[in-house]
Amino acid sequence: MKTASKIYTALIFAFLFAPIVILLVFSFNEARSLSVFSGFSLKWYRELFRDQATLESVRNTLLLAVSSMAISTVIGVAAAVGIDRLRNKWLKTAIKTATDIPMTNPDIITGISLMLMFVFAGRLFGLANSLSFWTMLIAHVTFCLPYVILQVLPKLRQMDPALPEAALDLGCTPRQAFFKVTIPEIMPGIITGAIMAFTMSLDDFVISYFTSGAGFQTLPIRIYNMTKKTVTPKMYALATIIFFVILALLLVSNLTDDDALRTRREKKKNKVKG
């Protein structure tokens, strides 16, 4: 049974990661072929950095991802603190359920409903273009926000509630206690939530497709438009770069969680010794 389970696990990992490995290898292929590796070359990386339209879509994607990450992180932390301090059990459950809807709702439903709302609002206020960068930003904040809240709430529950109270007793104002005590304690959750918000915004296609306006194209939308004709190997090079960027962010997130866990264990040991 152990041998069979190991073989099954190996097959699952091979199925999941083989396409990524093929993409990484053939991004350095000299020819266009995806079946014959004719020689190592950086040709497609050079071609990528000469493609102004693709670079502009990358810039738009990063601008949108960073903006939505920053806004959703600030709002998410405030919302998580508010939810954690609620004393009404039913109200807290209702708010948490409403918060989870954008995360559990199918992307196509979210995208279509947001598009209809933006078009209705645009016509109501007499706007020439109902969809733009700002509508995409609102849409991305909407579906990124639950991920931030989901990461920050457990950190608030793990925090010793006596710490902010002690800061207040020692002369801190509520604002000082929040920024000097609460924020450092929940910082691992904030960092993880921000990274998740960034990656979710970077990866999104369906909601972006329905809420994007003319003149602002993100990378997933550009790649989709390219598939109508042909996808050149320079897209393999771009996918390779994105893969390693996301991998680096995941490593940072995991290291942050490990450091926070180690710090909590050291604090518990010190309390026991004390």
Secondary structure, DSSP 8 states (H G I E B T S, - for coil): -HHHHHHHHHHHHHHHHHHHHHHHHHTTBSSS-SS----B--HHHHHHHH-HHHHHHHHHHHHHHHHHHHHHHHHHHHHHHHHHH---HHHHHHHHHHHHHHHHS-HHHHHHHHHHHHHHHHHHTT-S-S-SHHHHHHHHHHHHHHHHHHHHHHHHHHS-THHHHHHHHTT--HHHHIIIIIHHHHHHHHHHHHHHHHHHHHH--HHHHHH--TT---HHHHHHHHHTT---THHHHHHHHHHHHHHHHHHHHHHHHHHHHHHHHHHHHHHHH-
